[in-house]
Amino acid sequence: MSSDESFDFAFERRFIGPARLFGITASTTSLRLNRDELRARFGPWLLVTPRSNILRATITGPYRYFKTVGPARLSLRDGGITFATNSRAGVQIDFRTPVPGIEPSRRLRHPNLTATVTDYATLAAIINLESESESESER
């Protein structure tokens, strides 16, 4: 990948009001992927990891409204972090090594990020195409 790829979050109407209470708006959310890193901002939350730490991406959804509306969410099932602005669909990005993101001490680490960006299919395809290329070159 030679340039930055930017992905906006897809806001469902019923998510806008609750999200705004936590400082989450179209101007405070973004996901950028470049040759060096993945950088996801969700209002006051920020997750940054080296590009080499990304393992794979999976399209996910739909989600239950009450489990995704509002602030960044911590999955009690697997410790993943969710940045959700809709209940329809998004992408889960798995990491080789868990990364900080939900709390300021940065001690809690997440094995994955789920983000409801507008072009989740393209984001997943970019990640998986590069992951497949890396796997083939290691053989």
C-alpha positions in Angstrom: 0.0 0.0 0.0 1.6 3.2 -1.1 -0.9 5.8 0.2 -3.2 6.5 3.1 -6.6 4.9 2.9 -9.2 6.8 5.0 -12.5 5.3 6.0 -15.4 7.4 7.5 -17.7 5.9 10.0 -21.3 5.1 8.8 -23.7 6.8 11.2 -27.2 5.4 11.6 -29.6 8.1 12.5 -30.6 6.6 15.9 -26.9 6.4 16.9 -26.2 10.2 16.4 -27.7 11.6 19.6 -26.2 9.0 22.0 -22.8 9.2 20.3 -22.7 12.9 20.6 -23.0 12.6 24.4 -19.6 10.9 24.3 -17.9 13.3 21.9 -18.4 11.0 18.9 -19.3 12.8 15.7 -18.4 12.5 12.0 -15.6 15.0 12.7 -14.1 13.0 15.6 -14.2 9.6 14.1 -11.9 8.1 11.4 -10.0 5.0 10.5 -6.7 5.4 8.5 -4.6 2.6 7.2 -1.3 3.2 5.6 1.9 1.3 5.0 3.1 1.8 8.6 0.0 1.8 10.8 -3.7 1.5 11.5 -5.1 4.5 13.4 -8.7 4.5 14.5 -10.2 7.5 16.3 -13.6 7.3 18.0 -14.3 10.5 19.8 -11.9 10.5 22.8 -10.7 6.9 22.1 -7.7 6.2 20.0 -6.3 2.9 18.8 -3.0 2.8 17.0 -1.1 -0.3 15.9 1.7 -1.1 13.4 0.4 -2.4 10.1 2.5 -5.5 10.7 0.4 -6.3 13.7 -2.8 -6.8 11.7 -3.6 -10.4 11.1 -6.9 -10.5 9.2 -10.3 -8.8 8.8 -13.8 -10.3 8.9 -17.0 -8.6 7.9 -19.5 -8.7 10.8 -23.0 -7.7 11.8 -25.8 -7.0 12.2 -25.4 -6.0 15.8 -27.8 -5.4 18.7 -28.5 -1.7 19.1 -28.1 -1.8 22.9 -24.8 -3.5 22.7 -23.3 -1.0 20.3 -24.8 2.5 20.8 -22.8 5.1 22.6 -19.2 5.0 23.7 -16.4 2.5 22.7 -17.4 -0.9 24.0 -15.3 -3.7 25.5 -16.4 -7.2 24.6 -16.7 -9.4 27.7 -16.5 -12.4 25.5 -13.1 -11.9 23.9 -11.8 -8.5 25.2 -12.1 -6.8 21.8 -13.0 -3.2 21.4 -15.9 -1.9 19.3 -16.2 1.5 17.7 -19.8 1.4 16.4 -22.0 4.0 14.8 -24.6 1.7 13.3 -26.2 -1.7 13.9 -26.0 -2.9 10.3 -22.4 -4.0 9.5 -18.7 -3.4 10.1 -15.4 -5.1 10.0 -13.5 -6.9 12.8 -9.8 -6.5 12.5 -7.7 -9.1 14.4 -4.3 -8.3 15.8 -1.2 -10.6 16.2 -0.5 -9.0 19.5 -3.3 -7.3 21.6 -3.2 -3.5 21.6 -4.4 -0.8 24.1 -7.4 1.4 23.3 -10.3 1.7 25.7 -8.8 3.0 28.9 -6.2 5.7 29.6 -3.7 3.6 31.6 -3.2 1.5 28.4 -2.9 -1.7 30.5 -6.0 -3.4 29.1 -5.2 -4.8 25.6 -7.6 -5.9 22.8 -7.1 -8.8 20.4 -9.3 -7.1 17.9 -11.2 -3.9 16.8 -14.7 -3.8 15.3 -15.4 -0.6 13.4 -18.5 0.3 11.5 -16.9 2.3 8.7 -18.8 3.1 5.5 -16.7 1.0 3.2 -16.1 -2.0 5.5 -15.9 -4.4 2.5 -13.0 -2.5 0.9 -11.2 -2.2 4.2 -11.5 -6.0 4.8 -10.4 -6.7 1.3 -7.3 -4.5 1.6 -6.3 -6.1 4.8 -7.0 -9.7 3.7 -5.3 -9.3 0.3 -2.1 -8.0 2.0 -2.3 -10.7 4.7 -2.6 -13.4 2.0 0.4 -11.9 0.1 2.5 -12.0 3.3 1.5 -15.6 3.9 2.5 -16.7 0.4 5.8 -14.9 0.6 6.6 -16.7 3.9 6.2 -20.2 2.2 
